[in-house]
């Protein structure tokens, strides 16, 4: 069963390989294209995706040092697509024999801290090695599939996507809350323009989604592709699907005890957002800290309607429709 790690780190001194990697990183940052950032001043275009510079370094470290296990399970997503909720559902499902509902791990730990984000764990030396995590190890990432090491293809992935319009609104709110204090607030019009150009953290969103969609078509036994809206509409069915995919299907006895229903209720937005740990606790993004409460805004479908004009809606829908054309995938109003 997966256990939240204590995150041991290697004890060796900086070696030649790490120094060489840092030199490669410094060269990259000086030469690759950059655009306006949402949280930091600039994002950089690395192999077709816009990343915060610290995550470019994390990606280099991921390729150089991370050693996946065949039993590893990854939660992958574009930012603000339902990561917090899926983390809670996954950890509760895989560890349902370990915790009681009355005294659950989630009562004391925010969902974001229940298993590690690769890009925030792998950002400096010494390198986190995750050796104390029991199988199956759970990880999460916002990296697109094409930026991950080829070695992870033997692992299982759960990917969740969401209506890009709701993603934009949620991401705009979140990024303004954690935006560098020496930068002016990012207006919604600015965020919309950047989003439509593909310039947002881990974007373009359409390329991010397609990277996992295409991989799921090639290896459906390795990638479970979910839509946020479908999970919201049928949460119990999706939890059953999660359990089966992770190798822990629910038993008849568990059905009689309404275990699935209890997991769904415990991980609901209403319940999680009202837990004391999610009102006062913090989550660390590397050296930065974010209050757990910032991961709980509304969690609703269609909240974009409160912030967008019809023209804005049509602009995003048109871009997404064009970018996904011929893929067999639809998102948002095009669905």
Secondary structure, 3 states (H helix, E strand, C coil): CCCCCCCCECCCCCCHHHHHHHHHHHHHHHHCCEEECCCCCEEEEECCEEECHHHHHHHHHHHHHCCCCCCCEEEEECCCCCHHHHHHHHHHHHCCCCCCCCCCHHHCCCHHHCCCEHHHHCCCCCCECCCCCCCCCEEEECCCHHHCCHHHHHCEEEEEECCHHHHHHHHHHHHHHHCCCCCCCCCHHHHHHHHHHCCCCCECHHHHHHHHHHHHHHCCCCEEEEEHHHHHHCHHHHHHHHHHHCCCCCCHHHHHCCHHHHHHHHCCHHHHHCCHHHHHCEEEECCEEEEHHHHCCCCCCCHHHHCCCHHHHHHHHHHHHHHHCCCCCCCHHHC
